[in-house]
């Protein structure tokens, strides 16, 4: 089965990532000529070079001409972060002047004022140049370039559709699951995924099941056809908890058109029920599901805004303790960085996926955005030999924890909840690792509700396989949930 993969698709060549610093002046951007639009191939090559030499990409690395060119190749929407001293009105006036209009409209998002950014349609080089030269501007980024960076010919429309649905369409029930090898049945009649034993989940349940901890999952939504994440959320040993379904994506719908969000919800919070479906690790936690993007690769302006708004939504809800997101991109986003800082200031514990490569990549980039940010806990996946990363999982110095999620002999991934029905699906990559790690954090925090965020992470780190010597690839390593919960 194809696992839900994520990362930006469309880079011409991906070079293997290294933490080493090399001469970044080897690439000379074209001269500042507003008449010369830089081709996508050149922009993409520059992105690749920065990923290779620096381990990440930020639009501040690019010239004014390159940013302007990427803007015109994309949807022409510029994300502009301003200082509190300047104010939105002054920035809009500047943009209006440079664009040659009396007034330039901000394409308002629900969090723009709170995080001090604008989304504005810009077409002129002089506008980009003036904004980036201003001391009142924190960033000016072509927010939607990722969705346009791959040139698709008409005959390749089917391929384009598959790329833009990255990570979607694979959350169907599995008909070849083997009792004893892929799962065991526990009371009442729930299926225990094969990988739980590596983290001593069942033993941890003797003292904590996640009760009274609310987790927000930012993803592609949740299937309205899956009753285990709806009317049957409380069944069997799962009782007295709540599930909310929200949408910050442009259409506001909480429904999952992709399948990825539904599978993450199943891994983290599926009920320990009576219908024979799989049980989630934190089967008594409260859950908020947010439909924030069209797929697990944050490609578009709508996706970046959806994720930004979701983090602020979670930050402003005092009942949310943990935010889990198994999505990402190779591009840093200023407004998502702002949202992470805002949520971190509200004491939210945030987990993000380190990265999962697709067949479109010749090699790996490192830990992707936003898992590479200091405010979040980065998670990756390992094989059951307890030493190798999963076939497609990213590793690196910014990884904090690892979850066992691939059988070495069969390639089998952990069980989850399908889009409908009671037969389990499976899901892989660093996505499932992130949802699993977030769920273990819910078990720990449920046992120690008075502890601050950092103490929860400290307990998890002390109970992990590399507690005495942090790994450069897997961080603190494989978590023993039983030891993390303690007595």
C-alpha positions in Angstrom: 0.0 0.0 0.0 1.2 3.5 -0.7 1.5 5.4 2.5 0.5 9.1 2.9 3.5 10.9 1.7 4.3 14.5 2.0 6.7 17.2 0.9 6.7 19.7 -1.9 6.4 18.0 -5.2 7.7 19.8 -8.2 11.4 20.5 -7.5 13.4 19.7 -10.6 16.1 17.8 -8.7 16.3 17.2 -5.0 19.9 17.0 -3.7 20.7 15.1 -0.5 20.6 17.3 2.5 23.6 18.0 4.7 24.0 20.2 7.8 27.3 21.3 6.4 27.8 25.0 5.4 29.3 25.6 2.0 29.9 28.7 -0.1 26.4 30.1 -0.7 27.8 32.6 -3.2 28.3 30.0 -5.9 24.9 31.0 -7.3 24.7 34.5 -8.7 21.1 35.8 -9.0 20.3 37.6 -12.2 20.6 41.4 -12.2 17.8 43.4 -10.8 15.9 43.9 -14.1 12.1 44.2 -13.8 11.8 43.3 -17.5 13.5 39.9 -17.1 11.3 37.3 -15.4 13.4 34.5 -14.0 12.2 31.1 -15.3 10.8 28.5 -13.0 13.6 26.2 -13.7 16.2 28.7 -12.4 14.1 29.5 -9.3 13.7 25.8 -8.6 17.4 25.1 -9.0 18.1 27.9 -6.5 15.7 26.5 -4.1 17.4 23.1 -4.4 20.8 24.6 -3.9 19.7 26.3 -0.6 18.2 23.0 0.6 21.4 21.2 -0.1 23.7 23.8 1.5 21.6 25.2 4.3 19.1 22.5 5.0 16.1 24.8 4.5 14.7 27.4 2.2 13.4 30.9 3.0 12.5 33.6 0.5 14.8 36.0 2.2 17.6 34.0 0.5 16.3 35.1 -2.9 16.9 38.3 -4.8 14.1 40.9 -5.3 13.9 39.8 -9.0 13.5 36.2 -8.0 10.7 36.9 -5.5 8.9 39.0 -8.1 9.3 36.4 -10.7 8.0 33.6 -8.4 5.0 35.9 -7.6 4.2 36.2 -11.3 4.6 32.5 -11.9 2.2 31.8 -9.1 -1.1 33.4 -8.0 0.4 36.9 -7.6 -0.5 37.0 -3.9 2.3 38.3 -1.6 2.3 37.5 2.1 3.6 40.6 3.9 4.6 40.6 7.5 4.8 44.1 9.0 5.9 45.6 12.3 3.4 46.8 14.8 4.7 50.3 14.4 3.9 50.5 10.7 0.4 49.3 10.7 -1.6 47.6 7.9 -3.0 50.9 6.6 0.5 52.4 5.9 1.7 49.2 4.2 -1.4 49.1 2.0 -0.9 52.7 1.1 2.7 52.0 0.1 1.6 49.0 -2.0 -1.2 51.0 -3.6 1.3 53.8 -4.6 3.7 51.4 -6.1 1.0 49.4 -7.9 -0.5 52.6 -9.4 -3.9 52.3 -7.7 -5.6 54.6 -5.2 -6.2 51.7 -2.8 -4.9 48.1 -2.6 -7.2 45.6 -0.9 -5.9 43.2 1.7 -7.2 39.7 1.1 -8.3 39.4 4.7 -7.7 36.3 6.7 -9.1 35.7 10.2 -5.7 36.0 11.9 -4.1 38.8 9.8 -4.5 41.6 12.4 -3.5 39.4 15.3 -0.2 38.2 13.6 0.4 41.5 11.7 0.5 40.2 8.1 -1.3 41.0 4.9 -2.1 38.9 1.8 -2.1 41.4 -1.1 -2.2 40.9 -4.9 1.0 42.4 -6.3 2.3 42.5 -9.9 5.0 45.2 -10.1 8.7 44.7 -9.4 8.9 48.2 -7.8 6.4 47.1 -5.1 8.4 44.0 -4.2 11.6 46.0 -4.1 10.2 48.8 -1.9 8.6 46.3 0.5 11.8 44.3 1.0 13.9 47.4 1.5 11.6 48.8 4.2 12.6 48.4 7.8 8.9 48.1 8.6 8.5 44.8 6.7 9.5 41.5 8.4 9.0 39.4 5.3 7.5 39.6 1.8 6.9 36.1 0.3 5.1 34.7 -2.9 2.9 32.6 -0.7 1.4 30.4 -3.4 4.4 29.7 -5.7 4.6 26.0 -4.6 1.4 25.2 -6.3 2.7 26.5 -9.6 6.4 25.5 -9.5 6.0 22.4 -11.5 5.3 22.9 -15.2 2.4 20.6 -16.3 1.6 20.0 -19.9 -2.0 19.3 -20.9 -1.2 15.7 -21.6 0.1 15.3 -18.1 -3.1 16.5 -16.4 -3.6 13.1 -14.7 -0.1 13.2 -13.3 -0.7 16.8 -12.1 -3.9 15.7 -10.3 -2.0 12.9 -8.5 0.8 15.3 -7.4 -1.6 17.9 -6.1 -3.5 15.2 -4.1 -0.3 14.0 -2.5 -1.0 11.8 0.5 -4.7 11.5 -0.5 -6.8 8.5 -1.5 -5.1 5.7 0.4 -7.2 5.5 3.5 -9.3 2.4 2.5 -10.0 -0.6 4.6 -7.4 -3.4 4.4 -8.6 -6.8 3.6 -5.3 -8.7 4.2 -4.7 -7.9 7.9 -3.5 -11.0 9.8 -4.5 -11.6 13.4 -1.4 -12.1 15.6 0.9 -10.5 13.1 -0.8 -7.2 12.3 -3.0 -6.9 15.4 -4.4 -8.5 18.5 -7.9 -8.2 19.8 -8.4 -6.6 23.2 -11.5 -5.9 25.3 -14.2 -5.0 24.4 -13.5 -6.1 20.7 -11.0 -3.6 19.6 -7.9 -4.2 17.4 -4.5 -3.3 19.0 -2.0 -2.3 16.2 1.1 -4.4 16.0 3.5 -1.6 16.8 2.0 -0.6 20.2 4.1 -3.2 22.0 7.3 -1.4 21.0 6.1 1.6 23.0 4.4 -0.3 25.8 1.1 1.4 25.1 -1.1 -1.3 26.6 0.9 -1.1 29.9 0.7 2.7 30.0 -3.1 2.3 29.7 -3.2 0.9 33.2 -2.6 4.4 34.5 -3.7 6.8 31.8 -5.9 6.7 28.7 -5.7 10.5 27.8 -8.8 11.5 29.8 -9.4 15.3 30.1 -6.7 16.2 27.6 -7.8 18.0 24.5 -5.8 17.5 21.3 -6.2 19.5 18.1 -5.2 17.8 14.8 -4.5 20.2 11.9 -4.9 18.2 8.7 -7.3 17.5 5.9 -10.4 17.1 8.1 -12.4 14.1 9.1 -14.7 11.8 7.1 -18.4 12.4 7.9 -19.0 8.8 6.9 -16.8 7.4 9.7 -19.1 7.0 12.8 -16.1 6.0 15.0 -15.1 9.6 14.7 -18.6 10.9 15.0 -21.7 9.4 16.6 -19.7 6.3 17.9 -16.8 8.3 19.2 -17.9 7.3 22.7 -18.3 3.5 22.7 -16.9 0.6 24.7 -14.1 1.8 27.0 -14.2 5.3 25.5 -16.7 7.4 27.3 -17.5 11.0 28.3 -15.3 12.7 25.8 -15.9 15.2 23.0 -15.0 15.5 19.3 -15.3 18.8 17.4 -15.0 19.2 13.6 -13.9 22.6 12.3 -12.7 24.0 9.0 -10.1 26.8 8.4 -9.6 25.9 4.7 -11.1 28.4 2.3 -14.5 26.7 2.0 -14.9 26.3 5.8 -15.9 22.6 5.6 -14.6 20.2 8.2 -15.1 17.2 5.9 -12.1 15.2 4.7 -11.8 14.9 0.9 -8.4 13.3 1.2 -8.4 10.6 3.8 -5.2 11.6 5.6 -6.9 13.6 8.4 -9.2 10.7 9.1 -6.3 8.3 9.5 -4.5 10.6 11.8 -7.6 10.9 14.0 -7.9 7.1 14.2 -4.3 6.6 15.2 -4.4 9.3 17.9 -7.9 9.0 19.3 -9.9 6.1 17.8 -12.3 4.6 20.4 -11.6 1.4 22.2 -14.9 0.1 21.1 -17.2 -2.8 20.4 -17.3 -2.8 16.6 -13.9 -4.4 15.9 -12.1 -1.3 14.6 -8.7 -0.3 15.7 -8.1 1.6 19.0 -6.2 4.9 19.1 -3.4 5.4 21.6 -5.2 8.2 23.5 -8.6 6.6 23.3 -10.2 8.7 26.0 -8.8 12.1 25.0 -11.0 14.9 23.6 -10.4 15.8 20.0 -10.6 18.8 17.7 -10.2 18.0 14.0 -9.4 20.9 11.7 -9.6 20.8 7.9 -6.9 23.3 7.1 -5.5 22.2 3.7 -6.3 20.2 0.5 -3.6 17.6 1.1 -0.5 16.9 3.3 1.8 19.0 1.1 1.3 22.7 1.9 1.3 23.9 -1.7 -1.2 26.7 -2.0 -2.1 30.1 -0.6 -5.3 28.6 0.7 -3.4 25.9 2.5 -0.9 28.3 4.1 -3.7 30.5 5.3 -5.7 27.5 6.5 -2.8 26.2 8.6 -2.0 29.7 9.9 -5.6 30.2 11.0 -5.8 26.7 12.6 -2.7 27.3 14.8 -4.2 30.6 16.1 -7.5 28.9 16.6 -5.8 26.3 18.8 -3.8 28.9 20.6 -6.8 30.9 21.5 -8.7 27.9 22.9 -7.6 27.5 26.5 -8.8 23.9 26.7 -6.4 22.8 23.9 -3.2 21.3 25.3 -1.6 19.6 22.3 -1.6 20.5 18.6 -0.5 17.7 16.1 0.2 18.4 12.4 1.4 15.7 10.0 1.8 18.1 7.1 4.6 20.3 5.8 6.6 21.9 2.9 10.1 22.7 1.8 9.3 26.5 2.0 9.5 28.4 5.2 6.4 30.6 5.7 6.6 33.8 7.7 3.0 33.8 8.7 3.1 30.2 9.9 6.2 31.0 11.9 4.2 33.8 13.5 1.4 31.5 14.2 3.7 28.9 15.8 5.2 31.6 18.0 1.8 32.8 19.0 0.7 29.3 20.0 3.9 28.6 21.8 3.4 31.7 23.9 0.0 30.2 24.9 1.8 27.1 26.3 0.6 24.8 23.5 2.7 21.6 23.0 3.1 21.2 19.2 4.2 18.1 17.3 5.1 18.1 13.5 6.2 15.5 11.1 9.9 15.5 10.1 9.1 14.6 6.5 8.2 11.7 4.2 9.6 11.6 0.7 7.7 10.7 -2.5 8.8 9.0 -5.7 9.3 12.5 -7.2 12.4 13.0 -5.0 15.8 11.7 -6.0 16.9 12.0 -2.4 16.0 13.5 0.9 15.9 17.0 2.2 16.3 17.1 5.9 13.6 17.9 8.5 11.0 20.0 6.7 9.0 23.1 7.6 7.5 23.6 10.1 9.0 20.6 12.0 12.4 22.3 11.7 11.1 25.2 13.8 12.2 25.6 17.5 8.7 25.8 18.9 7.7 22.4 17.7 8.6 18.7 18.5 9.7 16.9 15.3 8.8 13.2 14.9 10.0 10.6 12.5 9.4 6.9 11.9 11.6 3.8 12.4 11.4 0.2 11.4 10.8 -2.6 13.9 14.5 -3.5 13.8 14.9 -0.4 16.1 17.8 1.0 14.2 16.7 2.1 10.7 14.4 4.9 9.6 11.3 3.9 7.7 11.8 3.6 3.9 10.6 7.2 3.2 11.0 8.9 6.6 13.3 11.9 7.0 15.8 12.1 9.8 18.2 14.8 11.1 19.5 16.7 14.1 16.2 18.5 14.5 14.2 15.3 15.1 13.1 14.9 18.7 11.4 11.5 18.9 10.9 8.3 16.8 8.0 5.9 16.5 8.2 2.3 15.3 5.8 2.2 12.3 7.1 -0.2 9.6 7.7 -3.9 9.8 11.0 -4.8 8.2 9.9 -8.1 6.7 6.5 -7.1 5.3 6.5 -3.3 5.1 3.3 -3.3 7.1 2.4 0.0 8.7 0.3 0.7 11.8 -3.5 0.3 11.8 -5.9 3.2 11.7 -9.5 4.0 10.9 -10.7 4.1 7.3 -13.0 6.6 5.7 -16.0 4.5 6.6 -16.9 1.1 8.2 -15.4 -0.9 10.9 -12.5 -2.6 9.1 -9.2 -0.9 9.8 -6.9 0.8 7.3 -3.1 1.3 7.6 -1.0 4.4 7.5 2.7 5.1 7.3 5.4 7.7 7.0 6.3 10.3 9.6 2.6 11.2 9.6 1.6 8.3 11.7 4.7 8.7 13.8 3.6 12.3 14.7 0.0 11.4 15.5 1.3 8.5 17.7 3.8 10.7 19.6 1.1 13.4 20.2 -1.1 10.7 21.6 1.6 9.5 24.0 2.0 13.0 25.2 -1.7 13.1 25.9 -1.3 10.0 28.0 1.5 11.6 30.0 -0.2 14.9 30.5 -3.4 13.2 31.5 -1.5 11.5 34.4 0.2 14.8 35.4 -2.4 17.5 34.5 -0.6 20.2 36.7 2.7 19.8 34.9 3.9 22.5 32.4 4.5 21.7 28.8 8.3 21.4 29.1 8.0 18.8 31.9 5.8 16.6 29.7 8.5 16.6 27.0 11.2 16.0 29.7 9.4 12.9 31.0 9.1 11.6 27.4 12.7 12.2 26.7 13.9 10.4 29.9 11.8 7.4 28.9 13.2 7.1 25.4 15.9 4.8 23.9 18.5 7.5 23.5 17.9 9.3 26.8 21.5 9.2 27.8 23.0 10.2 24.4 20.7 12.0 22.0 21.0 10.7 18.4 21.9 13.0 15.5 19.2 11.2 13.4 16.4 10.2 15.8 16.7 12.7 18.7 15.7 11.1 22.0 14.6 8.0 20.1 11.8 5.5 20.7 9.5 6.4 23.5 8.5 3.9 26.3 5.0 5.3 27.0 4.7 3.1 30.2 7.9 4.6 31.6 6.9 8.1 30.5 3.6 7.9 32.3 5.3 6.3 35.4 3.7 5.3 38.6 
